[in-house]
Amino acid sequence: MIALEATLLEGLGRVEVRADRITGVQVDSRRIVPGDLFVALGKGTDFLDDALANGAVATLVPDDAFAALARLGGAVRELSSARVVAITGSMGKTSTKDILAALCTPIARTIAAEASYNNEIGVPLTLCRLEEDTQVCILELAMRGFGQIAELAAIARPEIGAVTNVGPVHLELVDSLEGVARAKGELIAALPPGGTAIVPTDFPVARDDIDVVRIGEPAAERVDGRTVVGRVSFNFTARHQVQNAATALAALDTLDLPRPETVEVDFARWRGEEDELPGGGLLINDAYNANPVSMRAALSYLVERAGPRRRVAILGDMAELGRTGPQYHREVGEAAAELGVDELLAVGQLSRGYLEGGVSGRWVANVHDALRQVDELVRPGDAVLVKASRAVGLEAVAEALTKIPTA
């Protein structure tokens, strides 16, 4: 991290300082290295002594955690000459960030948000990793209501803003798709004059002092188990990643960095991970999150990858859909039936709606009940999709499937 003066901590809370300069910021005492500041969030106050023992030069128990981290992240950003790319959208944010990071890292000194470090804690922590020689910083910005993206962008001050898409996510907070677009548009509003917005074809942009790159339906082809987009060969086959790749390539072009011929993307956990199952079966573990659009995409991919195999979908609740939740769950069930899913296990209260769509299946109340169904439900040679909103915790089911004996 670009070093900060310890005096920056004044007024942020209870501070213990052992050195004048801070060269890193952590909220996990186990990750402390000499020179770091440890910001104790919540029960982190139990680990102040551990942080100091691990080499922390300062500890902070903040009066307002978000305000403290915002000051730290903003201070580092102020000292950095890195070009900042911020990515938001209803789905595909993390994957687009992962793709862009894979494109940039071999040719530019790059930092990118870890996993889903995309909120009031994660964005400042990512900014606090900026070094003096960092050339590109790739951020992911979450949205849980109006104003959040604006606040995050005020800290990060991106030059390039990408909106992957607009879909029915967090509707209980913003009420409608128009509300989603308005919230995502806070990123575009935060760009400086001369900045670049990378947006879907129909996304509204009311500014004439920035460049606007619109992403339509990108052409793609599969070659030897890979996907070629924009003359770049990627190590994925899922169709829904094509749009993400096109968005990442547009950002790469805006950064004036050359396109490689081939790239290997290391996607975050539980986002379309594939594992072999007994009898030639296949597991698609997409348990990290879910919404109506990503559910349909994942079901289509299950059918495509299954080939002649039996198609099994283990689907949990889609959260934060507000009053439209029952309708969207029923529509996903209808899509599963139309696509030819052979068996569906619905997990969670809202998920009952999947079975109203005409697909063959059964219902359980929670992930613990689902785990008791796995051995009976999944047969050797099946292709299985596991997907739900984060709160359902269906990664436990995916893990159980990988532990089924092969003989």
N, C-alpha and C positions, 0 to 999 in steps of 0.2 A: 504494500500500500504506500502511496505517497504520504510521507510523514506529516503528522499534525502536531501542533503544539498542545501540550496537556492543558494549557489555560483555556482551551476551547470548551472544556468540561464544566467550567464555572457556571453555576446557576441551573445545571441540569438535574441535580439531585445530590445524593450522598456519595462523595468521591474519596477514594484513597489513591494518592499519586506517589509513585516511587521514582519517576524519571520525567524529564521535561518533554520528551517526544514520544509519540505513539506511532507505531509502524504497522498496526493491524487492529481489526475489531472483530470480536467473537461474542456470541451469545451462548456458546457451549464450552464449558470449562475444559472439556476433554480435547478441544481443538486448539487450545492456547499454545502459542510458541513465544519465546522471549521477545519482548517488545510490544505485545498485544495489549489492548484494552479489553477487559471483560465487562460486558454490559449485562447485568443480572436482571433477567426478565422473570416475573412470577417466582417460582420456586428456585430460580437461579441464585437467590440470596443464600441458599444452603451451601453453595459451592464457591463462595468468595475466597476462602482459604485455599481451596484446591487450585483455583485460577492463579493465585499468587505463587503457589508452590510450583506451578508449571511454567512460570516465567512472566506472568502478566506484570506490566509496569504501572498499571492503573486499573482500578475497578470503579464501576459506576452503578449505583442503585437509583435508577431514574425516577423522578417525580412523574414524568409522562414519557413512557417508553417510545411511543411513536415520534414525539417531538424531538427526543434526544437522538434517535437514530436518523431522523430527517436532517438534523443539524450536522451530524457526522458525515453522512453520505453526501449531503450537499456541499460540505466544505472540501471533501476530496474531489468531487466533480468540478468544483470551481478551479482547482489547481491542475486539472487534467486537460490535455489537448486531444484526447481520444475522440473519435467520432462515435456518437452514441446512436444506436438503433433501438427503438422501442417497438415491441410487437404486442398487439392485443387482438381480440376476436372472440367469438362465441365458442369456437373450437379450433384446435390446431395450433394454438399459441406455442406450446412447449415443443411440439414437433418442428414447427417452422424455425424456432430458436435453435433447436438441435441441428437442423439442416444447415442453417446459415453459419453456425459455429464450425461445422465440419468443412464448409466451403472456405471460410476465412482463415482458420487456424494455421494451415500449412503455409500461407503466404503473407500473413500479417500477425503482429503481436495482439492477441485477442483474448478477452475474457468474456464469459457468457454466464448467465444466471444458472446456478445449480438447480437440478430437478425442477421444482416449481416455486422458486424463490421469486414470487411475483406480487407480494403485498407490501404493507407498510414496514414490515420487518425485512423481507427478502430483498426488496429493491435497494434500500440503503446498504445492506450488507454486501450486495454485489458491487455497488459503487465503491465501497471501502476496499475492494480488491484492486482498484486501479493503481497501476504503477506509472512512473514517469515516462516509460517507453511504451505504454499501452497505446495501440493505434485504433483498435475497434473494441467497443463495449456493446454487448447484445443483451438487452433487457426484455423481460416479459412482464406486462402490466395486467393485473387482475381487475375485475369489475364486480363489485357487490353492491352497487347502487350508484346513484348520481354523485359526482364529485370525487370519487376515489381515484379515477384515472387522472383527473386534473391535478390532484394533490401529488400523485406519484410523478407525473410529468414535470411538475414544478421543481421537484428535487433533481430529477435526472437530466432535464433540459436536452431532450433528444433532437438531433438534426434530421433524422429519418424516422418516420412513423408508419408502421404497417398494420393494417386491419385485415385479418385473415378472412373474416366472414361475419355475418350477422344472423343469429339463429335464436330459437326460443330457449334462452338460458337466463336464469335469475329473474323470471317474469314476476315473481312475487315481490320483487324489489323495484322493478321499473315498469311493470304493468303490461307492456306490449312490445312488439318487435320495433316499433318506432322509438320506444323508450330505450331499447337495447342500442339502436343505431345512434341515438342522441348521446348515450353514455360513452360509447366507443369513440364518437366524434370528438370527445374532449381531448383525445390524443392529437388529432389533426389541428384543433384549435390552439394547442400548446406549441406547435412547431414554430421556429423562427422564420421570418421572411427569408425566402431563398431555400427553405428546407424542402424535403420531398415526402409526399404522402403516397403510400402504395396501398391501394384499396380495390375492393371488388368493382366490377363494371358499374353496378347500380348504386354504389355508396355515395351519399350526398356530400359534396365538398363545396363550400360557399366562399372559398378564398381564391384570390387571383394573384397572390404574392408568393405562392409556393408552386413547385412542380408537382404534378399529379400523374402517377403511373397507375393505370387501371388493368387489373388482372381478369381476363375472361376465362374461357374454357381452354386451358393450355393443351397443346398436342403432346402426346406421349406414346411411346412404343416399348414393348417388352423384348429384350434381347438376352438370351441365355440366363434367364432368371433374374434379370435386373430391369430397371425402368429408366428409359432415356427421356429426359425433359430438357429442352433448350440445348441439345447437343451434349448434355452432361449425363453420364451413366451413374445411377444411384443404386444402392444395395437394398432396395425395397420393391415390393410388387403391389402393395395396396393402392388401389385407385385414388382413395381419398388423400393420399400423400402427394399426389401430383400437383394439386393446387398449392399445397404448402411449399413444395419445391419451387414452383414458379414464383411465388412471393419471395422466397429466400433468394432466388437468382436475381430478381429485380432489385433487391437490396444490395446484393453483391455488385451489380452493375452501377448502382448509384454511388457506391463506395469507390468506384473506379478500380476495382480489383478484377483480375482476369478469371475467366471461367476455366476450371480444370476439365479434363476429359472424363475423369472418373472420381467418385468420392464415396467414402465409407462413413455412414452416419451412425453414431452411437445414440440411439433413442433412449429417453428416460424410461424407467421401469414401468411395467404394467400398461404399456401403450402399444398394443398389437404384438407383444412378444409371442414367438411361436416355439413350441416344444413338441417333440415326438411323444406319442402315447402308445401303449401296448397294441400290438396287432396292426401296426401301420397307421395308427390313429394320429390326430393332430390337435393340439391345443392352441387356441388363439386367446392369449391373456390380455384383455383390454379393460382390466378392472379398475383403472385409475379414476375414470369419470364417465359420465354419460349424459346425453341430452337427445331429444328426438331425432335430430339430423344425424348425429354421430352414431346413434343406434341403427338407423337404417343403413348407413354406410358400412358398419361393422357386420350387419346381417348379410348384406350383399357380398362382402368379402368372404364371410364364412361359406356361403354357397359356392362362390367361385373357387375357393381353395379346397373345398370338400371333394369336388369331382364326384366319383361314384360312392363315396363314403356316406354313412348315415350322418345327418346334420342335427346337432344338439346345441341348443342355446340355453345358457344359464344366465338369466337376466334379472337384475335387481331394480329397485326403485330409481326413477329419475327425479332428483330433488329440485326444489325451488322453482316449480312451474306454476305455483299459485292456483287460481281457480281453474286453469286449463289443464291441470295435471291429469285428471281421469281421461279426458279426451285424447291427450297425447299418448298415454299408455295404451289405450285401446287401438289407436292408429298404428303404433309400433307392432302390436300383436297382429293386426291385419297385414302389415308388411311381411311379418314372419311367415304367415300363412301363404301369402302370394308368392313369396320367394321359395317356398318348399321346405321350410324347416320341419324336420320330422318330429322333434320332441322339444318342448320348452319347459324349463323349470323356472317359475316366477318366484322371486325372493323379496319379501317385504309387503307392507300393506297396500301401497299404491300399485304394486306389480300385479295384483289381481286383474287389473284392466287388460294386461296382455292377453289373458285367456278369453276375454270377451271378443277378441278379434278373430276367433275361429281356428287358431292354431292348436294342435294337440299338445296337452301338457298337464302339469300339476302345479300346485302352489304350496309354499311354505312361508312361515312368518318371518324367519330371520336366517342369518348365515349359519348358525349352529344347527338348525333343522336341515338346512341345505347340505351340510357336511354329512349328515346321516343318510342322505339320499344318493350320494355320489356313486357308491359301489353298485347300487341297483340300477341307477339311471344310465350310466355310461358303459358301453360295451367295447370290447377290443375292436379297433379299426374305426371308431367314430371320429368325426371332426367336431370339435367342441369350441364354442365361443363363450367366454365368461366376461360379462360387462355390466356395470352399474355405476351409480353415483358414488363418490368417495366414501360417504358415510356408511354405506352398506357393508363394506369390507370384504368384497367377494374375492380379493386376492387370496384369502385363506382357502377358498374352494379350488382355485387354480393350483395352489401349492399342493393340496391334497391329491389332485388329479395326477400331478407329476410323480407322486410317490406310490401310485398303484403298481404292484409288482408286474414285471414284464412277462413272467411265466408262472 
